[in-house]
Amino acid sequence: MFALMQHSRVNALHLVVDPQTCLKAVIAIHSSRKGPALGGCRYLAYPNEESAIEDAIQLARNMSYKAVLAGLSLGGGSAVILQPAHVPDRSTLFEALGRFIQTLDGRYITAIDSGTSKEDMDCIARYTRHVTTTTASGDPTAYTAMGLYAGIRTTAMARLGSDNLEGLRVAIQGLGHVGYALAEQLHAAGAELLVADLDSGKVQLAMEQMGAKPIAIDALLSTPCDILAPCGLGGVLNSHSVTKLRCAAVAGGANNQLSCAAIADQLEARGILYAPDYVINSGGLIYLALQHQGESLDTITAHLSQIGTRLTEVFAHAQAEKRSPARVADALAERLLNLE
């Protein structure tokens, strides 16, 4: 465990247990040099405790990189709750987590992530103010999708020579809140949508509302398209799946898209431009951070423009240095965090 922390440069790892509520949780804080660590809270049925710890550490690291490249005065953290087989009372489980977060005295601020809801954040908020995305604070989905849309235009310009998305074939893997909102923006811009999701109802809705073409989940990665947009859970790009890709670029909203750093080099070798996930999907974090600080929506919207600017910078350095954009983004984030 300590070797994993040292490798990812995580500052602190908290293991939280509350037998009365069945709570087993992990909170990882990667960095607090720039400010308090902000990151989502996941509630998933992990295969084992080690997987949960690894997920928390990787997510915390990416949140640090995301925050510093977005120009925010924040560090990166993450919470994951191991979903028990039976939950007597879900609300008390999140209340217990809220009580522990309060003991961290502001070093970690939590938010919605995979498997959690505004109502869960409301439960946490009963015991700590170090939480956002509650019912009262609003939903970052629209801002994540706005940033993704801008990033996809930037990626199209860098790889295809134009940011005009009309007629562009975009394959979206995952039609959750962010994926569906992104699909709506791409459809309005005239893009041709290929979609896949475990929820057939969401696929059907995308077909009816946006004329999307349904693709089987196990076939989407090998379907010819201009841009692949992973918008589900992480790890979709691995040594096996990358060999199947038939796209010019990958630009999506999922966190931790690369199963390991070497996958970035495989994409580069294949001539597939990769938009680093923690750069392109930072719109939600920008909203959460600035909204938590009391900034106006105009200020938040203006800040979103930095996503395209940062991606352009990363792509330019990658081309000049003949390296993967992922390697360039990592090096830039580490330099800004003084981790080199």
C-alpha positions as CSV (number, residue, x, y, z in Angstrom):
1,M,0.0,0.0,0.0
2,F,2.8,2.4,0.9
3,A,4.6,1.6,-2.4
4,L,1.4,2.5,-4.3
5,M,1.0,5.7,-2.4
6,Q,4.7,6.7,-3.1
7,H,4.4,5.8,-6.7
8,S,1.3,8.0,-7.1
9,R,2.6,10.6,-4.7
10,V,-0.5,10.5,-2.5
11,N,-0.1,12.5,0.7
12,A,-2.6,10.7,2.8
13,L,-4.8,7.6,2.7
14,H,-7.7,7.2,5.2
15,L,-9.5,3.9,5.7
16,V,-12.9,4.5,7.3
17,V,-15.0,1.8,9.0
18,D,-18.3,2.2,10.9
19,P,-19.8,-1.2,11.8
20,Q,-23.1,0.3,12.8
21,T,-23.9,1.6,9.3
22,C,-21.8,-1.0,7.3
23,L,-19.6,1.8,6.1
24,K,-16.2,0.8,4.6
25,A,-14.7,3.7,2.7
26,V,-11.4,5.0,1.5
27,I,-10.4,8.7,1.2
28,A,-7.2,9.6,-0.7
29,I,-5.7,13.0,-0.7
30,H,-3.1,13.5,-3.4
31,S,-2.0,17.1,-2.9
32,S,-3.1,20.1,-0.9
33,R,-0.3,22.5,-2.0
34,K,-2.6,24.7,-4.0
35,G,-5.6,24.4,-1.7
36,P,-8.1,21.9,-0.2
37,A,-8.4,18.6,-2.0
38,L,-11.7,18.3,-3.9
39,G,-12.9,15.2,-5.5
40,G,-16.0,12.9,-6.0
41,C,-17.4,10.2,-3.8
42,R,-18.0,6.9,-5.5
43,Y,-20.4,4.1,-4.3
44,L,-19.6,0.9,-6.1
45,A,-19.4,-2.8,-5.6
46,Y,-15.7,-3.2,-5.9
47,P,-14.3,-6.8,-6.4
48,N,-12.0,-6.4,-3.4
49,E,-10.6,-3.8,-1.0
50,E,-7.4,-3.5,-3.0
51,S,-9.3,-2.4,-6.1
52,A,-11.1,0.3,-4.1
53,I,-7.9,1.6,-2.7
54,E,-6.3,1.7,-6.1
55,D,-9.3,3.5,-7.6
56,A,-9.3,6.1,-4.8
57,I,-5.5,6.8,-5.3
58,Q,-5.7,7.1,-9.0
59,L,-8.8,9.3,-8.9
60,A,-7.1,11.6,-6.3
61,R,-4.0,11.9,-8.5
62,N,-6.1,12.8,-11.5
63,M,-8.1,15.4,-9.6
64,S,-4.8,17.1,-8.6
65,Y,-3.7,17.2,-12.1
66,K,-7.1,18.3,-13.3
67,A,-7.3,21.2,-10.8
68,V,-3.8,22.6,-11.4
69,L,-4.2,22.4,-15.2
70,A,-7.6,24.2,-14.9
71,G,-5.9,27.0,-13.0
72,L,-7.8,26.3,-9.8
73,S,-6.6,26.9,-6.2
74,L,-7.3,23.3,-5.2
75,G,-5.7,20.0,-4.6
76,G,-7.0,16.6,-5.5
77,G,-8.8,14.0,-3.5
78,S,-11.3,11.2,-3.8
79,A,-13.6,9.1,-1.7
80,V,-14.9,5.6,-2.5
81,I,-17.4,3.6,-0.5
82,L,-17.4,-0.2,-0.9
83,Q,-21.0,-1.0,-1.6
84,P,-22.1,-3.7,0.9
85,A,-24.3,-6.6,-0.1
86,H,-27.0,-5.4,2.2
87,V,-27.6,-1.8,3.3
88,P,-29.9,-1.3,6.3
89,D,-30.2,2.4,5.7
90,R,-28.3,4.1,2.9
91,S,-28.7,7.6,4.4
92,T,-27.0,6.6,7.7
93,L,-24.0,5.3,5.7
94,F,-23.4,8.6,4.0
95,E,-24.0,10.5,7.3
96,A,-21.2,8.4,8.8
97,L,-18.9,9.4,6.0
98,G,-19.9,13.0,6.5
99,R,-18.9,12.8,10.2
100,F,-15.5,11.5,9.2
101,I,-15.0,14.1,6.5
102,Q,-15.7,16.8,9.2
103,T,-12.7,15.4,11.2
104,L,-10.4,16.3,8.3
105,D,-11.1,20.0,9.0
106,G,-11.5,21.1,5.4
107,R,-8.5,19.2,3.9
108,Y,-11.0,17.3,1.7
109,I,-14.2,18.4,0.0
110,T,-16.4,15.7,-1.5
111,A,-18.9,15.7,-4.3
112,I,-21.1,13.4,-6.5
113,D,-19.4,10.7,-8.5
114,S,-20.3,7.3,-9.9
115,G,-23.1,5.6,-7.9
116,T,-23.9,8.7,-5.7
117,S,-26.6,11.3,-5.9
118,K,-27.5,14.8,-4.7
119,E,-29.5,13.2,-1.9
120,D,-26.4,11.3,-0.8
121,M,-24.5,14.6,-0.6
122,D,-27.4,16.1,1.4
123,C,-26.9,13.3,4.0
124,I,-23.1,14.1,4.1
125,A,-24.0,17.8,4.5
126,R,-25.9,17.2,7.7
127,Y,-22.5,16.7,9.4
128,T,-20.0,18.8,7.4
129,R,-20.0,21.8,5.2
130,H,-17.1,20.3,3.2
131,V,-19.3,19.0,0.5
132,T,-20.8,20.3,-2.8
133,T,-23.3,19.1,-5.4
134,T,-26.0,18.9,-2.8
135,T,-29.6,19.6,-3.8
136,A,-29.0,23.3,-2.9
137,S,-25.7,23.7,-4.7
138,G,-26.6,22.5,-8.2
139,D,-25.5,20.0,-10.8
140,P,-22.1,20.2,-12.6
141,T,-23.3,17.9,-15.5
142,A,-24.0,20.7,-17.9
143,Y,-20.6,22.3,-17.3
144,T,-18.8,19.1,-17.7
145,A,-20.6,18.6,-21.0
146,M,-19.9,22.1,-22.1
147,G,-16.2,21.6,-21.5
148,L,-16.2,18.3,-23.3
149,Y,-17.9,19.9,-26.3
150,A,-15.3,22.6,-26.4
151,G,-12.5,20.1,-26.0
152,I,-13.8,17.9,-28.8
153,R,-13.8,20.9,-31.1
154,T,-10.2,21.6,-30.1
155,T,-9.3,18.0,-30.7
156,A,-11.0,17.9,-34.1
157,M,-9.1,21.0,-35.1
158,A,-5.8,19.5,-34.0
159,R,-6.3,16.1,-35.6
160,L,-8.7,16.8,-38.6
161,G,-7.9,20.4,-39.4
162,S,-11.3,21.9,-38.6
163,D,-13.5,22.4,-35.6
164,N,-16.6,22.2,-37.6
165,L,-18.4,19.2,-36.2
166,E,-21.1,18.9,-38.9
167,G,-21.1,15.4,-40.4
168,L,-18.4,14.2,-38.0
169,R,-18.9,10.7,-36.7
170,V,-18.6,10.6,-32.9
171,A,-19.0,7.4,-31.0
172,I,-20.2,7.9,-27.4
173,Q,-19.6,5.1,-25.0
174,G,-21.9,5.7,-22.0
175,L,-25.1,7.8,-22.0
176,G,-25.2,8.8,-18.4
177,H,-25.9,12.4,-17.4
178,V,-22.7,13.7,-18.9
179,G,-22.7,11.5,-22.0
180,Y,-26.3,12.3,-22.9
181,A,-25.8,16.0,-22.4
182,L,-22.7,15.9,-24.6
183,A,-24.7,14.0,-27.2
184,E,-27.3,16.7,-27.3
185,Q,-24.6,19.4,-27.9
186,L,-23.0,17.3,-30.6
187,H,-26.3,16.6,-32.3
188,A,-27.1,20.4,-32.3
189,A,-23.8,20.9,-34.1
190,G,-24.7,18.4,-36.8
191,A,-22.5,15.5,-35.7
192,E,-23.5,11.9,-36.6
193,L,-23.8,10.0,-33.3
194,L,-23.0,6.4,-32.6
195,V,-24.0,5.4,-29.1
196,A,-23.7,2.5,-26.7
197,D,-24.9,2.0,-23.1
198,L,-26.0,-0.8,-20.8
199,D,-29.3,1.0,-20.4
200,S,-31.3,0.2,-23.6
201,G,-33.8,2.9,-22.6
202,K,-31.2,5.6,-22.8
203,V,-30.1,4.3,-26.2
204,Q,-33.6,4.3,-27.4
205,L,-34.1,7.9,-26.3
206,A,-31.0,9.0,-28.1
207,M,-32.3,7.3,-31.2
208,E,-35.6,9.1,-31.0
209,Q,-34.4,12.5,-30.0
210,M,-31.1,12.8,-31.9
211,G,-31.3,10.2,-34.6
212,A,-28.3,8.3,-33.0
213,K,-27.3,5.0,-34.4
214,P,-27.2,2.2,-31.7
215,I,-24.0,0.1,-31.5
216,A,-23.5,-3.0,-29.3
217,I,-21.3,-2.2,-26.3
218,D,-18.7,-4.8,-27.3
219,A,-18.6,-3.5,-30.9
220,L,-18.4,0.3,-30.3
221,L,-14.6,0.5,-29.9
222,S,-14.0,-1.3,-33.3
223,T,-16.6,0.8,-35.1
224,P,-15.2,3.3,-37.6
225,C,-15.6,6.9,-36.4
226,D,-13.8,10.2,-36.4
227,I,-13.8,10.7,-32.6
228,L,-14.3,8.1,-29.8
229,A,-15.8,9.7,-26.7
230,P,-15.6,7.3,-23.6
231,C,-18.1,8.7,-21.1
232,G,-18.5,5.7,-18.7
233,L,-16.2,4.2,-16.2
234,G,-12.4,4.2,-16.5
235,G,-9.9,1.7,-17.9
236,V,-11.6,1.3,-21.2
237,L,-8.4,1.9,-23.1
238,N,-6.1,-1.1,-22.5
239,S,-3.5,-3.0,-24.5
240,H,-6.2,-5.2,-26.1
241,S,-8.9,-2.6,-26.8
242,V,-6.5,0.0,-28.3
243,T,-5.6,-2.5,-31.1
244,K,-9.3,-2.5,-32.1
245,L,-9.8,1.3,-32.4
246,R,-10.8,2.7,-35.7
247,C,-10.9,6.4,-34.9
248,A,-8.7,9.4,-35.5
249,A,-8.9,10.7,-31.9
250,V,-10.1,9.9,-28.4
251,A,-11.8,12.7,-26.5
252,G,-14.3,11.8,-23.8
253,G,-15.6,12.5,-20.3
254,A,-14.6,9.3,-18.4
255,N,-12.0,9.5,-15.7
256,N,-8.9,7.2,-15.8
257,Q,-9.5,6.2,-19.4
258,L,-6.0,4.7,-19.8
259,S,-5.5,1.4,-17.9
260,C,-1.9,2.3,-17.5
261,A,0.5,5.1,-18.7
262,A,1.9,2.9,-21.5
263,I,-1.4,2.9,-23.3
264,A,-0.8,6.6,-24.2
265,D,2.3,5.5,-26.2
266,Q,0.3,2.8,-28.0
267,L,-2.3,5.4,-29.1
268,E,0.5,7.7,-30.2
269,A,2.2,4.9,-32.2
270,R,-1.1,4.2,-34.0
271,G,-1.6,7.9,-34.9
272,I,-4.6,8.3,-32.7
273,L,-4.7,11.7,-30.9
274,Y,-5.6,11.4,-27.3
275,A,-7.1,14.3,-25.3
276,P,-6.0,13.7,-21.7
277,D,-9.1,12.9,-19.7
278,Y,-8.4,15.2,-16.8
279,V,-7.9,18.1,-19.1
280,I,-10.9,17.8,-21.3
281,N,-13.4,16.7,-18.6
282,S,-12.5,19.5,-16.1
283,G,-15.7,21.6,-16.7
284,G,-17.5,19.9,-13.8
285,L,-14.6,20.6,-11.4
286,I,-14.4,24.2,-12.5
287,Y,-18.1,24.6,-11.7
288,L,-17.9,22.9,-8.4
289,A,-14.8,24.8,-7.3
290,L,-15.9,28.3,-8.3
291,Q,-19.5,27.7,-7.2
292,H,-18.3,26.6,-3.8
293,Q,-16.2,29.8,-3.6
294,G,-19.3,31.9,-4.4
295,E,-18.3,33.0,-8.0
296,S,-21.0,34.0,-10.5
297,L,-22.1,31.8,-13.4
298,D,-20.6,34.3,-15.8
299,T,-17.2,33.8,-14.2
300,I,-17.6,30.0,-14.2
301,T,-18.6,30.0,-17.9
302,A,-15.6,32.3,-18.8
303,H,-13.3,29.9,-17.0
304,L,-14.4,27.0,-19.1
305,S,-12.7,28.5,-22.1
306,Q,-9.4,27.6,-20.5
307,I,-10.1,23.9,-21.3
308,G,-9.7,24.5,-25.1
309,T,-6.7,26.7,-24.5
310,R,-4.9,24.2,-22.3
311,L,-5.7,21.3,-24.7
312,T,-4.2,23.4,-27.6
313,E,-1.1,24.0,-25.5
314,V,-0.8,20.3,-24.7
315,F,-1.3,19.2,-28.3
316,A,1.3,21.7,-29.6
317,H,3.9,20.5,-27.1
318,A,3.1,16.9,-27.9
319,Q,3.6,17.5,-31.6
320,A,6.8,19.4,-31.1
321,E,8.3,16.9,-28.8
322,K,6.9,13.8,-30.6
323,R,5.3,12.5,-27.4
324,S,1.9,11.5,-26.4
325,P,-0.4,14.4,-25.1
326,A,-0.9,12.3,-22.0
327,R,2.8,12.3,-21.2
328,V,3.0,16.1,-21.9
329,A,0.0,16.8,-19.7
330,D,1.4,14.7,-16.8
331,A,4.7,16.5,-17.0
332,L,3.1,19.9,-17.1
333,A,0.8,19.1,-14.1
334,E,3.8,17.8,-12.1
335,R,5.8,20.9,-12.9
336,L,3.0,23.1,-11.7
337,L,2.6,21.0,-8.6
338,N,6.3,21.1,-8.0
339,L,6.4,17.3,-8.1
340,E,9.3,16.9,-10.5
